Amino acid sequence: MMKNWTLGLCAVWLGSVAAGADPDFYQYWGDGKAEISSYHVVQPRYGEPREGYGVMIFVTEDLHRDSLIKVESPEVPQAEKLYALKLNNVLKFETGIYDYSVMSSVFSAVDGPDHAFELCKISLSSQEWCGQVFEEVLLRGGHLQGYLNSYFEKEGRQEYELAAPATFESEDHLLIRIRELKGPWMAVGEEKELVLLPSLWSFRVKHQGRATVPARLVKGEVAHYSGGGQTLAAISWTLEAGGITKTIWVEEAYPHRILGWEDSQGGRGELLVTVRELYWKLNHNADAGWRQQLKIP
């Protein structure tokens, strides 16, 4: 059931497109700008809810088809480039005296060989005062190739491989897929049975071995989602996997922003502000005011 949350949705966001046919993906996303959305986040850790913030940065860029690394050299032929939508999902929160800094990166081929938005690569970096962890997962030839380098002895340095059948999906990648940026992926009311790779952050928190799990994804009906002094039409997406239920609300109007989420373990996120900017150019002291606009420390 749709919940009414006070999300503090940015009143100055003017980027949503009126109801009707979605605009051309390349016309909207091909301007080189990044979509930056900030969130108030509650992250359970060590048996207590921790308040923090998150930032999701969506932007298109070219990857090299073989290395799956960002292309920066002008000498790389066009045929060797893969046009991708990247999500950098940042999470910051405190646990008593020390803090966590986490970022998950997801790279999705805009025009995959089988369908739009096919997963290419996921990575995670996590730092806190005890140590740091880096993990990378590549999708190649129907298999996942994983590489883990962890400060913690039980994890250490590992390489692993998992099957990725036709029904495979990554929880990290779902934040791209459910936005349906090139037309509907699922019909309203449709359910999908998935072979799911849980988020890399969830593996980090639980110190579990890497494995896929059966999951069920349901696309809900359009309903009113109220917050921040306005009411938005939104679609709920519910994921059930590993005994955990998570619901994500996506704005019905293009570009189908992630409005909020909550899970059965007490985690939740609430959209604060969205801007579209060339953020990598806003790196001078005088640009610090952008953080105030995004309502992040």
N, C-alpha and C positions, 0 to 999 in steps of 0.2 A: 504494500500500500504506500502511496506517495506521502511523504512527510512534509510538513511545513516547517522549514528551518529559517532562522534569521542568519543569512549567510554574508551579509555585508557586500552584496554584489555591486561592482563598481557602477556608479550612476553615469559615468562619462564614457563607458564602453559603447561605441557606435558601430562596431564591426559586424554585428549579426545581420543577416540578410533576411528580408521579409519572406513570409511563407510563400511556397511555390517551388518551382524547379530550382535545384541547387546550381550555383554558378560553376563555370568550368574550373576544375581543380588547378590547372596550370595558370589561368588568369589570376586566380586569387592568391595562390601560394608561390607563384613564380616571380613575385616582386622582390625577392631576396630578403624580406623582413621576417623576423621571428615573432611567433605568438608567445607571449610570456604571461602566465597566469599564476598568481600567488594564492596560497591557501592557509587557513588556520587548521592545524593538524593536532589530533590527539593520538599518540602512539603508545600503546601499552608496552612496558618494559620492566622486568624484574618485579612483576606482580602489581604494578601501579600504573595508572594513566599518566602520561607525560605530555604536557602541552608544548607545541613547537610550531614550526611553519614549514611549508613546502613551496616549491616553485616548479612548474612544468614549462619547459621551453620546447616548442615545436618549430622546426625549421627544415627546409629542403636543402640537400647538398648532394654532390657527386661522390660515390665510392668507387674504388677500383674493383672491377668484377672479380679479380682473382684474390687480392689481398684483403678486400673488404675494409680498406683504410681510406680515409678521405683523400680525394685527389686535390693536390695543390699546384702541381707542375703543369704548365701550359703545353708541354710536349706529349702528354698522355693523349692518345687518339680517342675520339669520341666513342668508337666501338668498344673501348675497354672501360667505359664509364657506366656506372649504374646509378640512376636517379633515385634517391632515397628520401624518405621523410624520417627525420631524426627526432626522438624525444629524449631530452635530458630531464630526468625526474629527481629533483633535489629534496632531501629531507634533513631537517636540523631540529634537534631537541636536546634537552638537558636531563641528566640523571644525577641528581644531587650535585656534587662538586664538579663533575666532569660532563662533557657534552659529546654528542654523536654528530658526525657529518657524513651523510650518505648520498651517493648519486648513482642512479641506474640509468644507463643509456640504451636506447632501443633504435635499431636501424631497420627500416621497412622499405622494400622495393616498391615504388609507386606502381610500376607496371611489371608485376611478376610474371613468370612464364605460365602460371596456372590461373592466377587471379590477381586483382589489385591488392596491394599491400601484403606482400609475402615477407615474412621475417628473414632477415639476413644475419643479424648479429645482436647480442645482448652483452652488456658488461656492467659490473658493479664495483664501486670502490666504497669502502667503509672505514672510517677512522674514529677512534675514541682513545682515551688515555692509555689503555692497555696495549694497543697495537692497531695494525691495519690489515685489511683484506682486499685483494683484488681478484676478480673472477671474470672470465670471458667465455661466451658460448657462441659458436659459429654453426650455422645451419648449412650443411653441404650434402648434396646427393641423398636426401632422405634420412640423414643422420645428424645428431647434435654432437659437436666436438667441444668438450668443456675443458677449461684450464683454470685451476685454482691455486692461488699463492696466498697463504694465510700465516699470520703471526702465531696462531694457536696450534699446539702440537697435534691435537687430534685431527686437524685438517691439513696442516702443512702444505706441501706441494703435491698436487694431484693432476692427472689427466683422466678424462672419462669420456665415454661415448654412449649415447642413447638413441634408440630408434625414434624417428619422427614420421609416423604414418600419415595418411591423408587427413585423418581427423585431429592431427596434432595442432595445439596452440600453446602459446606462452602467456602466462598471466601478465607479465610485463608488457607484452605486445598487444594485449587486449585494449589497452588505453588508446592505441591507434585504431584498431579494427572497429571498435564500437562507435567511433566517431563517424564512420560511414562517409568519408570525405569524397568518395567517387561513386556515390549511389548506395542503395541499401545492400547490406551484407545478409541480413536476416529479415524475415517478415515480422510484423507486429504479432506477438503471441507465439512465435516459433520457439522451439527448444532444440538445442544441439547437444549431442553427447560428444565430449571431447576427450582426447588424451592430452593432459595438461602438464606442462612444466611449471610448477609454482614459481612465484617471484624469487629472484636470487636473494633479495633481502630476507624473505621468509626462511630460506635455507640458512642464511647467516645467523638469524636470531635463534633458530632452533638447533643449530649444529647438526643437521640431519644429512645423511648421505643423499647424493643426487639421484632422483628417480622421477619419472612421470607418474601421474595419478589419474584415475577416471574422474571426470567432472561433467557437470551439466550447466549449460548457459541458457538463460531465458530472456528474450526481449519483450519487455512489457508494453502496455498501452501508453499512449500519450496522456499526460495528466498535468495539472497545474502544480508548479513548484514555486513556493513563495519564499521570499527572503530579500533583505536589504531594501525594503520599501517598494519592491516590485514583484510581480508574479510572472513567471516564465513557463511556457509549455516545454515539457521535458519528457524524456523516455527513460524508464528504469531498465537496467540490465542487472540480472541476478546470477551470480556464479556460486555454485555449490561444489566444493571439492575438499577432500580430506577432513570432513566433519565441520568445515567452516563455511558460513554463508556470507557473501559480500554483495552489496547492492551499490551500483554506480548510477548516478543520474546525469544524463547527457541532454544538453539543450536541443530542442527540436529544430530551431532555426539554424541555418548555416552560419558559422563553421562548426556547429555542434560541440560547443565547449563542454569540458568536464565540469559540472556544477558542484558536485559533492559526492561523498561515498560514506558508507559505514559498514562494519562487519560485526559478526557475532562474538568477536573477542574484545570488543570495546574500542576498536580503532575507528576513526572517522576523519573526514576532511571537509572543509567548507570554503568555497571560492570567495576570495576577497576582491581581487582586481585583475583585469586583463588589459594588456597593451600590446601593440604590434610595433616593434622598433628594430633598428639595426644595433642591437645592444652591445656588440663587440666594439662599436665606435664610442660608446658612452663610458669610457674608462678613465676620465679625468676627475680630479677632485671636485670640480664644479658639477659633475654629473651625479654626485651622491644623492641629490634630491630625488632621483628616480626611485631609490629604495623607499623613501617616505611615501611616494605615490603608490608604490606596490604594497605598502603597509607591512614591510618586513624590516627587522633590525639591521 
